[in-house]
Amino acid sequence: MAAAAAAAAIDPAIHLGGGDEIDPKKTCIFCHKTFSHPGSLGRHLDLKRGTRLHPAEQVDQLRGDVKRRGDIIEIKARRAKRAKEYNARDDVKDRAKSRRKEKERSGRARDEAKINFLNRLGLPALPPHPSFPYMVLYFLPPSQWPHDPPTQETYNQLTLILDSNMHMDDDRFADWSTKAKVAYENWSQHPRNKKIEVWNREQRSVAEAALGTLTLYDLGRREEWLNDEERRIITMESIM
């Protein structure tokens, strides 16, 4: 009623009673374009505001008298009531129960897929008497691996990582630092051709220990791998 009164104040030709008068809630009083919903008319006025056929002051007057949302508490109460009634329906309960079961099944399959992925990775461990190349490959990230057999410079990098003063809460680093010193002393006595042979062999050993039964391709597409494994697990469950 407020919208109709505002429209009549702007255009006296608009009547508040019955008859063939335009509906000010759904019809633009300026360009007479008709809309199926009052909200569409409101967006139209906001968009056209200030144009030749839609004077800004009159649009503001019309829009200012519109109660757009109503009482927030009342609206929330109505929505809560509708939601309660909807959720109480048996068909809605059945669908919700089915979705929960599907979500739980998918979650279990995803967790199992992650475990399967991790189990396929290797479990690299430091041997009791590791070679110097193995310790280099074990403790240094690949970006710091030398192209040629490791040298004194590589040993210096390794000692920084194994510095027991940096790991006071872990006694293993003191032991590893000692092993690195002994391993490097032995390594220094090898001729170059022997160093190349051991370096190449240890690189393969570390790669096998780290990757297990996975490939670099598997690692690169791990999300796809997990999705495939999840689907496989769900399919096997449905068969069983």
N, C-alpha and C positions, 0 to 999 in steps of 0.2 A: 504493500500500500504506500510505503514511503517513496518507492521508486516512481509509482504512478503519480503521486502528488508533485514530486520534483519535475517529472516530465511535463505535467500540466502547467506548472509555473513557468517553464521555459517556452512551451508551445501550447497556448490556450485552446488550440484546435483539438487537443487530446482530451477525451472525456474520461471520467472516473467510473462511470456507470456501464451498463450493458450495451448491447448494440454491436455495430461493426467497427468500433474504434480499435486502433492498434493496441497491442499488448506492450506496454512500455518495458516489461521485464525481458521481452524477447525481440523487440524491434527497435532499431536505431531511429530516434525521433528526428535525426538530422538528415540521414540519407535514405531512411525507410527500408533498410536492409533487414530482413527477418532471419532470426537464428532459432535453432531448435532448443537451446538451453540458455538460461540467463548468464551463465559463466562465459559462454562464447560471446555474448553481447558485451560483457565487461571487457574481455580481451580486445574486442574490436574497438571499443571506445578508447582504451589505453593506447592502442596502436595508432589510431587516427587522430588522437588529440592534437590540436594545433593546426590541423589542415583547414582549407578554405571552408569545407562543409561542416567541420567539427570544431567550432571555436573552443579554445582552451578553457576559458572561464566557465562556459556553460557545461562543458564536459565535467569540469571539476565540481560544479554545483550538483550535477546529476550523480556523479560517482560518490560524492561526499555524503549523500543521503542513503547510500546503500549499505546495509548491514551485511558484510560479506561472509563472515564466518559464524556469527551468532555467539552464544555463550559457550566458551570453551569447555567448561565443566559439563554442561548439558550435552554437548556434542560427544565428548568422551564417554559419557554414561550411555548414550544411545549406541555408540559403536561397540562398547563392551557388551551391552545387552544383545546386539545382533550377533556378535562373535560367539557369545555363550550359547545362543540358540543354534547357531550354525554348527558349532563344534559338538553339540549334544546329539546331532543327527547320527543314526547308526551307520549310514554310508560314509559319512565323514570320519567317524571313528575307525571304521574298517580301513579306509585309505591311509589314515594317519598311522595305524598299527602296522600296515604293510610297509609304509615308508621307513618307519623305525627299524623294522626287521631288516630291510634292505640296507639301511645305513650301517647297522651293526654288523651285518655279514660283510659288507664292503670294508668296514674298518678292520675287522679281524683278518680278512684276506690281505689288506694292505700291510698290516703289521707282520704277517707271515712272509709276505714278499720281501720286505726289508730284511728280515732275519735270513732268508734264503740268499739274498744278495750279499750280505755281510759274510755269511758262511762260505761263499764262493771265493771271497778274498783270502789271500794267504795270511799266515800268522808269522811274519818274519821275527826271528830272534837272533841275538848276538851269540855266536859260538863261544865256548869256553876260552879258546885261544884264537881269536879272529885275526885274519890278515889285515895289514894296513889298508889295502884297497876296500876290503869289506867294511871296515869301520868308517871309511870316508863315505861310501855309498849308503851306509846305514844311518849316519848322523847328519850328513850335509844334504840340503835340498838339491834336486837335480839341476837347478839353475847355477849351483856352485860346483858341480862336478867338472873336473878338468877334461879337456879333449884328449890329452895324452896321459900316460901314467902319472899319478899324483907325485908331487914334489914337496920340497921343504915348505913352499908357500901353502900348499894344501894342508900340510901338517899344522901350520900356524893357524889356519882357519878352524881346523878340528879342535885344537887345544882351547881356542876361545869358547867354543860351544860346550866343551867338556870341563870348563873351569869349575872346580868344586866350590870355589868361593861364590859362584853365581847360583849354586844349588845347595845351600847349607842344609836344607831339610831332606835331602836325598843322598844317602851315603854311596849310592851306586856310581855317582859321577866321579868320585875320587878313585874308585876301582877302575872305571872305564878310562880315566885319564892315564892311569898307570899302564893299562893294557895298550893304549894308543902309543905311548912312549916306547914300549918294548917292540910293538909291531912295526913302528917306523924304523927303529934301529935295525931290525931284521930286513926290512924292505930296502933300506939303503945299501945293503950288501949285495943285492941282486944285480946282475948285468941287465942292460936295457932290454934285450930280447926276452929275458925271463919276466921282467916287469910288464911288458906288453902282453905276454901270454896270461899272466895272473890277472892283470887288470881286465882283459876281455872276458875271462872266465868268471870273475867275480861279478861283473856287471850282469851277466846272464843269471847267475845264482840269485842275486838280489831281486831281479825282475821276476823270476819264477816264485821266489818266496813272497813277494808283495802281491802279485796279481792272482796267484792261485789258479783257479780254472777260468777266471775272467780274461777277456781281451781288452785292449785299449778301446776297441769299438764298443764293447759293452759299457765301459766306463763313460764314454762320450755320450751314449744314449741311455744313461741310467734311468731317467724318468720314463722313457718308453719301455725299457726293460721291466721296470716295476709295474707299469700298467699292464703289460703283457702277462707278467707273472700273476698279478692280481686276478686278471680274467681267467687264467688257467686254473687257479685255485678255486675260484667260484664255480667254474664249470665242473671240476672234479667233485666238489661238494654236492652239486645238484645231481650228478650221476649216482653218487653213493647214497 
